[in-house]
Amino acid sequence: MSIDKEIDQLESEDDLFEHYNFVVDKGQQLMRIDLYLLLKISNTSRSRIQTGILAGSVRVNGNLIKSNYKVKPLDIISVSFAQPPRDTDVLAEDIALNIIYEDTDILLVNKSPGMVVHPAHGNWNGTLVNGLLYHCQQLPGSTNIRPGLVHRIDKDTSGLLVVAKSEFALTYLAKQFFDHTIERTYFAILWGVPKELKGTLRGNITRSPKDRKIMTILPESNEVGKLAITHYEVIETFGFCSLVKFNLETGRTHQIRAHAQSMGHPLISDASYGGDKIRFMSTMSNFKQFVDNMFKICPRQALHAYSLGFEHPTSHEWLQFTSPYPEDFNLLLEKLRNLIKI
């Protein structure tokens, strides 16, 4: 079995379980474990917890326990429930959304950094989808955890997302994404300056065999992975880093972040891909302090989904939207621009 298929198989098996780990507080009073977990785990029931305990899905300090076990301070509790709850029952929540356009077929959201797009293990609440369901009441595909979504961006990436409000719009937009006719422009702040100031990055992208949470780029001739194509252009340079525009031809998981790393120029503050450390030096005084301040200003990967263009599902008009840089990205850019004026 190839690494790629083996990883996919492991992922599908992991999806059968919902994992939790708790360390009981020092001041915790004695309490039955089923009641304790009911307080700790959202969107569950006492009967489901008791069933899990009977099935051996709950351990305390590595040991199986009964429902009447009383938790004690510093107990270590691990839970792995089969068939995670709410796979097909996502709750609507009154969450403030920055909707920049809406009609009967679609809506455009300017997502803030830090917001998870759709529910998943460990993030069943507070996501963009939870807020969309409250706003729209009903979305196509509402029986799954990604209603209305035809694409997504990472939690710590800011910018534009289009959402379908009808089954027809969902299908119509999905076809455009499949055919790569959607226009998607991102801006990122990278470590260093690419040798070629403009070009196209190609390669097969797949999950890293060393860390399944990140992606790696392989030669296009490799049988493993899916083809990822990214066009880039350096817009501004600041010596030890640069502002780069990216246009996606394909839309793979972490595509820009992995392609930037493959060039040797990871995104500023991108901890997953090595961008949270100094990668290129400068002769300026107090350089380390300057970089530490950069990380504080923008503590997440410096990546923003700036523009999105597509054909409207019913009017067939070409729509083009842009989103200004969010505050953290803009402040970082201003800091770098002021630096080169010195």
N, C-alpha and C positions, 0 to 999 in steps of 0.2 A: 504494500500500500504506500502511495506517495505521502510525503510529509504534509502536503496541502490537504489531501483527503483524510489523513489521519487526524489532523487538527480539526477539520470540519466535523468529523465523527465525534471527537471529544466535546466539541461545542454543543452538538445536538444532545449529547448525554447530559452535559452540565445544565442544559435548559430544562431538564426534568426535575431539577431541584432548586429550592430557594434556601440560601445559606445565611445564617446569622451567627454572630459570636458576641457574647456579652461577658464583661467582668463586673461582678456585683460590687456596688459601692461599699466603702468601708463602714459607712453609717447605716447600711440597710438593716432594717428589722427583719426578724424571721417571718417568712411569707411562703405560702404554698407556691410551688414552681409554676403550676398552671395559671394561677392568678398573676404571678410576676411576669410571665411571658405575655399574658393578655395585655398588660400595660405597656410592654416593650415593643410588641409587634403590631403594626397597624393592619387594618383590614383582615382580621382573622377572628376566630371564635374560640371559646373555651373548649368546646367539643372537639374542634379540629386539633387544638394543642394536645388534649388528652389522647386523642387517637394517635397523634405523632409520638407521644411518650410511650404508648403501648407498642407501637411499631418499632421502637428503638431509635427514633430519629432525634431524640434529645439526650444529650449526655452532660453530666456535671463532673468536672475535673477528670474527664475521660471515662466516667463510669455511667452505666445505665441506671435510671432512677424510676420511681413511681410518681404518680400525679400528686401524692400527698407529701412528697419530699419538700422540706422547707429550706429555701435558699439562705445561705449565710454570707456574711461579708467576704469579699474576694473570691467567691466561687467563680469558676470559669465555666460558662454554659455555651454549648454549641448545639445548633439546630439545623437540620437539613430536611425540610418538608418535601415530600413528593408532590408533583403536580402543583406548582406554585399558584396561589390564588390570583384571581382577577386577570388571568391571561386574556379573558374575553369580557372583562367587566371593568372598564376604566371609569373612574368617577369624575364628574364635572366639578371644577373648582373655580371660584371667583378670583382669578389671577389677572393682574394688570398686564395687558399685552399692547405692544406698540404696533398697531395695525395701520399700514400706510396706504392701503387700497383694498376695497372690497366691493364686489357686486354679487349677483345671484349665483355665479359659477365658481369664483375663486376669491381668495384673499391673500394679501402679501403681509408678512410679519417681519419686522426688524427685530431679530432676536438679540437680547443682551447677553454678554459673556457670563458664563456661570449657570445658565438655564439649560437643563436637560431637555432634549426635544421630545422624546416619548418615554413612557414608562418601561422599566426593565427591572431586573432583580436589584433590590436596594434603592430603587427610585420609582416607587409606585405613585408618589404624590408630588405636586409642585412642578410638574413638567409643562412644557408648551402645550402638549395634547390635552392635558387636564383643563388648561385654560381655554383652549379652543372649543372643547365640548360644552363648556359653560356659555361661551359667547355664541356659538352656532346652534346649540341644542342638539343638532344631529349632523353627523358627517358620514360620508360614504365609507364603508368598511368599519363601521363603529363596533362591530363584533370582534375586532382585534385591537391590539395595543398601539397600532399606528394609523388610526382613521384619518383619511384625507391627505396623508403624506405621500409624496412621490419622490422626495429626496430629503436629506437631513444634513445638518452640520454639527460638528462636535460641540460638546457642552461648553468648552472654553473658547470657541470661535464665535465671533459676533457677526451679525449681518442678516441678509435677506433669505427668506424661505417663502415659496409659494405653496398654498394649501388648496386642495380641491374641495368644493362644497357639494358636488353631485357626482354620481357614478360616472356619468359621461365625461365630465371634466377630469376626473381622476384617470380614466382610460386615455383621454386625449393628451393630457400632459405627460403621462407615463410613456406614451409612444414617442413624444419629442425627446424625452430624456434618453430613451433607448436608441433613437436615431442620432443622438448627439447634436441636435439642432438647437438646443437651449444655449443661450449665451450666458456664461458665468465668469465674472471677473472678481478676483480676490486681490487684496493688497497685503503684503507681509513685510516685516522687518527682519532681516536675516543677519546672521553673523558673517562678517567679511563681505567681499564683493566678488561675484562670479567672474571668472576670467573672460568668458564670452558674455557680453552685456545683453545679448538677446539670443534666444534659441528655443529649441524644443527638446523636452525630456521624454524619453520613451523607455519602457521596461516592463517586465512582468512584476506585478505587486502581489505579495502573499504575506501571510502572518509569519513573523519571525519564529524559527524553531527554538530560539532561546527565551523568547518572551511573547506569549500569545496575545498580549495586549497591544503590541505594536506591529507595524508592517515593515517589510523590507523589500527592496527593489532588486530583482534578478535580471540577467540578460534577457532580451526579448525572445531569444531562441530557446530559452528554458521551457520545459514542458509544464513546469509548476507555475501557478499563479494566473492572473488575468492582466491583459495588456492595459497599461496606464499611460496616457499621453497628456502632457502638460506643456503649454507654451508660456514662456516667461520673458520679461523685459525689465532691466534695471532702470529705475526712474530717478533715484537720487543716491549718491554715495556719501558716506560719512567716515571714510577711512577704515575703521574696524567693523563697520556694518553698513547695510544698504536697504533702501526701500525698493521692493520688487513687486511688479504686477504679474499676476498669474491668470491665465485663461485655461479653463478646463475643457479638454476635448472629451475625455472620459471622466466618470465620477466615482472613483473608488474610495474605500475607507482610508482616511489619512493620506490621501494622494499627494497633496501639496507638501505636507510635513515630511513624508517619506522621501519624496523627490528632492526636497531641499537638503535633507540629510545626505542623500546619495551624492549630491554635488560637493559635499563637505561644508555646507553653509546652512546649518539648522536654524530654525526660527528662534528669535530672542525669547527667552523664558520657557521654551518648550522642553519641560523636564523629561518627557518620554523619549525624546530624540536628541538629548544631549545639549539642548540650547540654554539650560539653566546654569551653565558654567562658562567661564571666559574661554572663547574659542579663537579669537584673534586679538593680538596685543596692540597697544598704542603707546606712544612716547609721552603722552600727556601726563602731567603730575596728578597724583591722587586718582589714577585710573580705576583701581579696584573699587574705591568709594563711589566713583561715578557709575560703574556698572551695577553695584549694589543698589544704588538709587534707581537705576533703570528697571531692575527687577521689582523694586517696590512700587514704582509707578505702574508697571504693567506686569503683574505677577502670573499671567497666563500666556499661552503662546500668542505672539503678536501677529494674529491673522484675522482678517476682516473680509466677509463676503460682501463686496462693494456693489456689484451690479448684477441684474438678472433680466434676461430678455427672452421672450417666447411668444408664440402665436396663441391668441385667446381662443378658448375652446369653441365658442359659439359665434363671435363676431369675426373671427379669423384675422383680427387686427394684430399687428406686431406691437407688443407692449414692452417697454423698457423702463426699468426702475433702478434707482441708485440709493445708496444709504451712506450718509456721512460717517466719518470715522467716529467710533465711540470715544468717550472722554479719555480712557487710559491710553488707547492707541495714539490719540491726537497729542496728548501731553508728552508721550515718549518721543514722538516725531518732532515736536517743538523743541524739546531738550537737545536732540541731536542737531537740529538746524541751528540752534543758538551756539552750539559747540563749535561749528565750523566757521562761525562769524568772529570768534575770539582771535 
